[in-house]
Amino acid sequence: MIVCAEKKSGNELVFLSFDGKIKKRLPVKNTIREFTVTPDGRLIIILTENDSFEFYRTDDGSQLGYIPTFAVSKLMCFAFNEDCTQLLTGHQNGSVYKLNVQNVLLSPNKEIPSQIEVERIVTPSESSSENTTSEQNENTIPFYNGSKDSGGFIMENDGFFAQKLSAIEKQLLLKEKYSVLSFGLTANLFNTDDYYSFGCGTETEWHTSKFTAPFYEGINLRAIIAFPSDSFPNSYHTLDGKDTIASPNLLAVSAAAKAGIRIPVSTTIQLFTEILPFIKCNSLVRPGVAASNPCFSAGCRFKTGILIKKFSVSAGVEYDSMWGWCPELSAAFNIRLSKGEKK
């Protein structure tokens, strides 16, 4: 159950289980006049006392965006069309406006523009006492603070509303600016003709979309140990020749630049594709027995994957100037270093 509670600094929505236990609180700065939950339960839409619409995610309480107050006359009713691409608002002076939802839904931290593009489909009579000169232009009107006494409702539309909001969310997520630090595990399969057939290791990387959203860029550090295959061409013995020494492992440490693009499927699922040119330092090692001088190689990785909340998995291929083509699999845990902003 969701109920509205009054607070000194505004209102809050309280999420309750049916036995009365409080599960979550969602503070709202502006006084709530009405609220509704989308059919899929992911979003809450709040109509505030100043005639603005605020959109919140039910899972974490974060604000998706808002439609600010725009008309000088009081809002009396409103409704979305069947696929929720348009919003109709009716006002006390007789005006009816049509708004493109995706164009007027602003990200939480974005300042209100001086004007909003709307289409007035019903114009009040010239004798109307509330028909002010500020609304004479039918397609461009300034923003105003609304009145406390208007009312409205949201029409149910069999899930179309949730589908359209998902599209709006994706558009905002494409412009989101953030930084991420991730820690992961990776596995490589070497070619069968190589001396090494399998390698595994760990990697750490940082990337940001601050300057190029939805593209991002960053750095990647990786360390891999590979184990010799049965076809390793050399054999090793102790100095007296009596005992055989196992073939050395391969230790490879690389540093890579990183660039990629992400495509949001929903607020919690994203697809991504990356390219990572790298420089690698290779060395043959056997702890306590032997080590070779390091040698360097260069190459590039290509990979694609999916991010679900904080976890990501990917598959790709790596070309190394020394080892050739190597398929790889990776899994990582991602930590956001900065709260997402919207351009």
Number of C-alpha atoms within 10 A of each C-alpha: 12 17 11 19 15 13 12 7 11 13 19 19 20 16 18 15 11 8 7 9 9 13 11 16 17 20 18 21 13 17 21 23 18 16 19 15 18 18 16 10 12 16 22 20 19 22 24 25 20 22 27 18 19 23 25 20 18 17 10 11 17 14 18 23 23 21 20 23 21 22 23 21 21 23 26 18 16 18 17 21 15 15 15 20 18 16 16 18 18 22 19 16 19 17 21 19 21 20 19 15 18 19 14 16 20 22 22 16 12 12 9 14 10 10 13 18 16 18 17 20 12 13 15 16 12 9 7 10 9 16 19 12 7 11 18 11 12 15 15 15 20 16 16 16 16 20 18 14 12 19 19 16 14 16 13 14 15 11 14 18 20 20 15 17 21 18 16 18 19 18 15 22 25 18 19 19 21 19 18 16 17 19 16 18 18 20 20 21 18 21 15 11 11 15 20 21 19 19 20 17 18 18 20 17 20 20 21 22 23 19 12 13 20 20 20 20 21 18 17 18 17 19 18 19 21 22 16 18 17 10 12 14 10 9 10 12 12 10 8 6 9 8 10 11 14 13 20 22 20 20 20 21 18 20 19 21 18 20 18 20 18 21 17 21 17 14 16 10 15 18 18 17 18 19 19 20 20 22 17 21 15 20 18 19 18 16 9 6 10 11 15 12 8 13 12 14 15 17 19 18 20 17 19 19 18 20 21 15 12 13 16 20 18 19 17 18 17 23 17 18 14 13 17 12 17 18 17 21 18 21 21 21 16 20 14 15 13 12 10 15 16 19 16
